[in-house]
Amino acid sequence: ELIALVGLIAVAGTLFLIDAYSGGGFFTLTEGHSWEYARTVAFVAMAIFQLYNTFNCRRLTASSLPHLFGNRWLLGGVGISLAMMFAVVHLPPLQRAFDTVPLAPGDWLVVFACGSLVIWGVEIFKAASGSGERLAGRLPLR
């Protein structure tokens, strides 16, 4: 259930962002961006959704929010991943290799905000469905 929810949120968010940045779609956040720019936003968004989801995976049966920053190794791994993503988007040799274009700081913030929906969606699901009790009996993790 949680995997499907995370996938649905990530797909919907990525499609929203690619539509909003490609121009001429249902939603428009800004005008005048190229298809390459919209594709780069979508590429970054997919990665950011997964990085946020790592925090959800810390606690599958209870809220992750109280312990969000409790694991230094996880924070370090996320930090390294973000640095590599930033490099792929902003360093010319990596831009050529990954076919990306530089993003404006405000667009990074939009992607980070949209990506955080994974955490909020899963937290709402856990609280609303009592998933902690239901999942605890099925999980091999204890």
Residue pairs with C-beta under 8 A, 6 or more apart in sequence:
1 125
1 129
1 131
1 135
2 56
2 60
2 122
2 125
2 131
2 135
5 121
5 122
5 125
6 49
6 53
6 56
6 118
6 121
6 122
9 49
9 117
9 118
9 121
10 46
10 49
10 50
10 53
10 118
13 45
13 49
13 114
13 115
13 117
13 118
14 42
14 45
14 46
14 49
16 27
16 114
17 38
17 41
17 42
17 45
17 110
17 111
17 114
18 38
18 39
18 41
18 42
19 25
19 26
19 27
20 27
20 28
20 29
20 30
21 29
21 30
21 33
21 37
21 38
21 41
21 42
21 107
22 33
22 35
22 38
23 31
23 32
23 33
23 38
29 110
30 107
34 101
36 99
36 100
36 101
37 101
37 103
39 99
39 100
40 89
40 100
40 101
40 103
41 103
41 107
41 110
41 111
43 98
43 100
44 85
44 89
44 103
44 108
44 111
45 111
45 114
45 115
47 81
47 85
48 85
48 111
48 112
48 114
48 115
49 115
49 118
51 78
51 81
51 82
51 115
52 115
52 116
52 118
52 119
53 118
53 119
53 122
54 74
54 77
54 78
55 64
55 68
55 74
55 119
56 64
56 118
56 119
56 122
58 64
58 67
58 68
58 70
58 71
58 74
59 67
60 135
60 139
60 141
61 126
61 131
61 132
61 133
61 135
61 136
61 139
62 126
62 132
63 123
63 126
63 127
64 119
64 122
64 123
65 119
65 123
69 75
87 94
88 94
88 95
88 97
88 98
88 100
89 95
89 100
89 101
89 102
89 103
90 102
90 103
94 100
95 101
95 102
103 111
125 131
126 132
